[in-house]
Amino acid sequence: MSELKYSLEEVRVGMERLMPSIERYAELVVRKGVNVKDGQEVVVQAPVECALFVRLLVAAAYRAGAGHVTVIWNDDVVTRLTYENVETSWFETVPSWQHEQLDSLAEQGACFIFVEGADPEALKGIDSAKPAAASKACNTQCRAFRHGLDFNINPWCIAGAPVAAWARHVFPGECDEVAVYKLWQAILSVARADGPDPQSAWELHDATFEKNLRLMNERHFDALRYTASNGTDITIGLTSKHLWAGGKCETPDGHPFFPNIPTEEIFTSPDCERADGIVYSALPLIRHGNKIDRFWLRFENGKVVDFDAAIGRDTLASILDTDEGGRRLGEVALISKNTPIRESGLLFFDTLYDENASCHLALGSGFSECYEGGYEMSNDELRAAGMNISATHVDFMIGTDDLAITGIDADGNEEPVFVNGQWSWE
């Protein structure tokens, strides 16, 4: 895909031919992603550069019966200018109008579509404390909004759309028009949205999760041990009532939605007090426009006690220093290397995509849906049960081609789960 060469005229014609697929992709995000209810408020957060795709989403939402659509715009250039010219202390508080907007929308039962599209180096050179403060403030002060997303009360979906600066990273050496066209092709392909009926394709895709979920939930391992030739050797304990999830999610009242398009993972939240060993990254991590690459983390009793990175060490430190939970794990996710994203051979420089090419872990908050009865438990109760609580949640990729994962049951018996980067039962 990355080796194809196009003239500008071919790109113009190609984009015209892609438009029906892009329109079907918008329908997929609306009808399967957030699964809009009749009369529901729909909120779309998106880069201004994605205005054309946003208009398709808005039109699709109204066709699906939305009562009203609110669009909240963002822009990499404006965001960078803000961080360059405003003191760190300003970002420690969410403006009252902003948290009133987000909280009131969540309280009214809105669903949220987040259009992912950004320059991976938009904030290169910016003091990492500023975006870290802004992220923490939103996660802790916009309480109804965060609670609605964290507990799946408000359906939500993250889906990508190209912006030129992102496309240039994925396809270096191409002009903007060609790079954006190629990125659209890649996005539609890995999202299973390049065929005539993406919604049916996603129903079929969701069915493929069921086998792995059933097998992992039936085995109910006490711990997982990860080893790889790059030096990864870590054992991660699981809670006594952990549940594996993946594919389709449901609100507490049973309304289905897909939070990520694309998605290839099944996941659970580990016991945040039980991780011991060292883990090495397999792919770069982009955080607030800053790259973290070739990094490692050492855990003792569930907590990161040492770390380093060849690139982006300060940004990694800002994640770990978010709060006490920033140094503990909130997610373990299992993904075979035999997935469309991995097989594309592309590095997307975006976690939504790259995390679905590789087994990954996440620093920060766990998922209440991954603990039996978790929706009915308070944060204090979840934390007492071993679930991590934090104002952050950051995925990082660890899945190498030779990754081995061994399941260990409560009696110490071992069973291979992953062999050479793929399910042992594939």
N, C-alpha and C positions, 0 to 999 in steps of 0.2 A: 504493500500500500504506500509506503513512504518513498519508493523508488519511481513511482509513476510521474511522468513529466507532462504538464499541461500548458497550453498557450492560454492567454487571457480570454480569447474567444471561446475556447473549449470550456473554460471555467464558467463563463457567462451562460453558455448553453447547459452546462452541467448543473449549475445552480437552479436553472429553470426546471430541469428534470427532477431535481431533488425536492422541489417545493411540496409536491404531494406527500412525500415521505416525511418531511418536516412537519406538515400539517397533521399527519397521522400520529407523529411523535407527540405533538402538543395535546392531541386527544388522549393519547396513552397516559400522559402525566396527569391530566385532569380526571380521567375516568377510572384509571387503575392506580395511579400514584396517590392522589388524595381522595379519590372516589367521592366527588362532590355530591352532597345531599340537596334535594329540592329546597330552595330558599336560603341555602347556607351562604354566609360571607366567605369569600375567597380572598386570601392575601397573597400577593406575588412580590417577592423581593428579588431585584434583578439589576444587573449593570445597565446603564443607559445605552451602551453599545449593542445590547441585545433587544432593542426596542421592537424590531420586526417580529422576533419570536414571542416576545411578551404579548404583542397584539394578538397573535395566534392563540396564546394561552387564554387571554381574556375572552376572545370570541368562543373558544371551546368551553370555557367555564359557563358562559351564559347559555350556550346550547345544552349544557348538562343540567341546567336548572338553577344555577347560582342566583341568589337574591341580590348580591352586590359584589363587585370586585374592587379591592383596594390595591394599588400598585405603589410600592416603596422602592425608590431608585437609589442606586449607589454608583460611584465612579472612582476608579483607581487613582486618577490624577488628582481629583478633589481630596480624596482620602489622604494621599501622600502630602499634599499641600497643608492639610490640617495638622498632620503629625509633625511636619517641619516647623510649623509656626505657633503651635499651642503648647503650653507647659504640661508636663505629665500630670500634675494635680487635677487639671480640668477633666481628664479621662476617668478619674476615679469615681465620678458621680454621673449617672445617667440623667440627662435633662428631664425635667418633670413632664414635658409634653411628649417626650419619646416613650417613657415607660408607661404613661397613661395611654398612649396610642396602642402599644403592643399588648399591655395587660387587658385593656378594654376589649380589644379584638379577640383575645384568647377567651376571656370571660363570656363573650357573646357566642362562643362555639365555632369560631372561624377555623377553616383549614388553611395551611400555610404551604406555599410552593416557593422553594428557594432555588433560583436559577444560578447555577455555578458557572462562573466564567471570569477569570482574573489573570492578570500578568503575574506569573510565579515570582517575579522579582520586583513587584510593585513597591515594596517597602524596603528594598535593599539599602542598607546603610542607616535606616531609621532606628532610633533607640528602641530596642525590643520591649522595654518597660512600658512604653506608651500603648501599643496595641494589646499587650497583656493586661494592662489596667482597664482598658476599654472592654475587653472580653469578660474579665472578672466582674466588672460593674454591671454589665447587662445580665450576666448569669445569676448574680446575687440580688440585684435590685428590681429587675423585671420579673417578679416572682410568679405571677399568674401565667405569664408567657412561658417561662422556663418550666414551671410545673406541668403545664399543658402539653409541652413537647416531651419532657422526660418521662411522664407517665402515660404517654400516648392518648391523652384525653382529646387533644386537637390533632386530627390527621395532618401529616406533613410529608413532604416529598422534596428531596434534593435531586435535581436533574441538570445536566450540563448544556450549555450553548456556547459557541465559539466567540471569543474576542480576539482581535488581531495579535495582540502581544502574547497571549497564551499560544495561539496557533503557531507563531514563529518559533517558540521554544520546542514544540512537538515536532515541527518540520523546519529545522534550521536551513537557511539558504534559500528558502522560497519567498517570493513577494507576498504581501498581505493577502491578496485575492486568492492566490493558489493555496496558501497555507490554511486560510479559513475554509475553503472548499474541501480540502483534504481532511480537516478536523471535523467538519460536518459529516463527511462520509464515515469517519472512524466512530464518532459518537452514535450515529444511527446504527451502525453495525453492532457495536458492543452492547447497545441497549436493546438489541433484537427488535429494532424499529425500522429496518430497511426492507421489510417484506410487505405484502399486501394487507396483512391483518395483525398488527403488533399486539393488540389486546388479547387475541387468542394465543399468540406466541407466548405472552406472559402468563397466561393460565397454565399452559404446558410447562413453562419454565418453573413455575411455582410448584408444580407436582413433583419435579425432580428433587426438590428440597426434602420431601417427605421421608425418603428412605434414610438419608443421613441423620435427620432429626430423630427418627424412630430408633435407629441403632444407637445413637449416642445417649438418648434419654433412657433407653432400656438398660444400657450398661452402667450408667450412673457412676462413672469413675470418681474416685476420691482425689485423684491428681493426674496431671499430664506432665510428662518429661519431654523436653525438646532438646535435640542435639543436631548439630550440623558441622561440616568441616571448617566453616569460618570461625569456629570457636564458641558458638552458642551451646550452652549446656545449662539448662534451667529447669527446675521442677516447680510447677504452679499448682497449688491446692485448690480444690473446688468446694463450694459450700455444701452442707448436708442436704439442702433442698434446692439445689440449682436446677434450672431448666434450660435446655437448648432451644434457641429460636432462630428464625431466618426466613427469608422470602417475605411472605405476606405477614403483616402485623394486624392487630385488632385493637380498637379502643376498648375501654372497660365494658361498654355496652354491646360489644361484638361487631362493630362496624369495621370492615376490612380495608386496608390501604397498604401501599408499598412505600416505605420511607426513603428508599434509595433506588434510583433508576440510572445506571445498572446496579445489580447486586448479585453476588455469587456466594456469599458467606453464610455459614451457620455460626452462631455465637452464643456465649453465655458470659456471666459475670463471675469471676473467681472469688475465692476467699482472699480478701485484700491483706490478710495477715500471713499468708502462706505462699511466698515466692522466694526461692533461694537459688542463686546461681547467676550466670551472666548471659546476656542476650545481645547479639549484634544485628544491626540493621541490614536489610537486604536491598532496599531502595531508598532514594532521598525522600525526605519529608519537607513539604512546604508549609510553613506556619506564618500567617500574617504577611505573606509576600517575602519571607526570608527562607532560604534553603538551609536545611540541616542534613548533613551527609556523612557517611562512614562513621557512625556513632555506635556507642555501646552503653549498656546500663548494667550495673551489678546490684542485685537484690539480696537482702538479708531480712528474714522474718517479714517478707512482704514489702519492704521499703527500699527505695533506691538509696544506696549508701555511697556509690561512686559512679562516675560517668565521664565520658569525653566524646568529642566529635572533631573530625578533621575540618569540617566546615559548619559554622553556626552554633558553636558551643554556648554562646551567651543566650541565643534564642532557646536552645534546649533547657538551659538553666531557668529561664523565665517560666517555662511550662512547669518544671519541677517545683518552683518556688511559688506557684499560684496559691497554694494552701497545703495543709498536711496531706490531703488526699491526692495532691498533684504528684507525689512520689510513690503512689501505689497504683495497682492495676484495677481497672474497672471492666475490662473486656478481654476475652480470648476469642479469636475468630479463626475458623478453619476453612480454607479455600484450596481446592486442588489446583495444581499448575495447569491442568487441562481445561482452561476457561477461555472465552473469546478474547478477553483483554490480554491475558498472558500470551496467547497464541498470536495476537496481532503484532507482537514484537515492539510495540510502542511504549515509551515512557511518557505518560501524560502530564507529569509534573503537577498532579492534582490528586488529592487523597481520595476523593470519590471514586476515581478510576483506578489509581494505582493500588489502593487497598484491596480491590477486587481482583488483583493479579497475584495476590500473595497472602499466605497466612499472616495475620497481624495481631498485635496486642494494642491496648489503649491505656494510657495513663489517665487517671481521673475517675469521674463518676461512673458507677455501674448502672445497670438497668433493672428497674423494679420488676419488669416482666420476666426476668430471668431468675426469679426466686419464687417458689411456691407461695401464693398468697401475698406476693409483694405489693400489688396494687392497694391492698388494704392496710399496709404498714406505714408507719411514719419513718422519716429519715433516721431518727435515733434507733428505732427498732431494726431497720435494715442494716444500719452500721453494726449494731450488736450481733447481727446474724452473719457478719463477714462481708457485707456489701460495701464497697467504697463509696464515699460521699465527697464530692468536690465541686468546685465552680468551673472545672475544665473537663474536657474529654478529648484526647488527642490520640488518633490512631497512628501507629508506625509499623512498617512492613518488615517481617522477619523471614518470610517464606523463600528459602533457597531451593534450587533444584534437587538438592540431596537432603532436605530436611526430613528428619525422622521424629515422629511423635509417638510416645508409648503411653497407653492408658494404664493406670495403676488403681486397682480396686481397694476397698477398705481392708481386705485381708492381705494386701501386698502382692496379689497376683497381677501379672503384666500381660498386656495384649497390644500388638501393633495397631495404631490408628492411621498413621501416615508412614509411607515408605517412599523414599526418593521423591518427596514433594507432592505425593498424591495419596488419596484414600487407599488403605490397604485392601479394601474390597472392590476397588474399581476394576 
